[in-house]
């Protein structure tokens, strides 16, 4: 950008590449957060006493979780 160099000594033109890499990392982070929330739901359901469990919901959650790894 205007011939100025950044602190790494390269032209400012790599800004688009850096932004694209950061956007990709944000998307990956979001996907991991969703995955963690799903796993937390499964664990929470498993930790409930048997009498309080919603077996149908538990089977649904486990099926979705297992399906992601098959």
N, C-alpha and C positions, 0 to 999 in steps of 0.2 A: 504494500500500500504506500504509494508515493515514494518508493525507494527506501523506506525506513526498514530497519531490521528490528526484529523482536529480541527478547533477552536470550534466545537460543541461537541468534545469528542468522536465522533464515528470513526470507522475505515474508511479508504479511499475507501472502496469497494462500498459505496453508490454513488460514482461518476457517474456510469452508470445510476442509477435511476434519479439522479439530471439532467443529460444531457437529458435523455428521457423526463422528465417533461418539461424542457425548450424547447425542440424541439416541443412538443405538444402545448405549449403556443404560440410559434412562428407561427405554422400552424393556430391556432385559430385566432391569430391577423391578419394574412394574409387574412383569410376568412372574418373577420369583415371589413377590409379595402376595400375589393372588394365590399362588401355589401354597405358600405358607399359611394363608388364611384357610384354604381348603383342608389342609392337613390338621390345623388347629381345630376345625370343626369336627373332624373324625375323632381326634383324641378326646375332645370334650365330651362327645357322645359316648365314647367307650368308658370314660371315667364315671359316668352316672351310675347309680345303683340300678341293678337289673330291673326292678319294679318301675323305675322312673324313665327307662329308656324308651325311645320311639324306635322300635326294631325296624319298621319300614324305612324311616329316615336313615337309620344306620346302614341298612343294606344299600340304599341309594347312594350314600356318601362313599361307602367302601367300593361299590361297583364303579363309580366314577373314578375314584382314586386308582383302583386296579387297572381300569381300562386305559388310563394314561400311560401305564408302564408295559402294557402288553403289545 
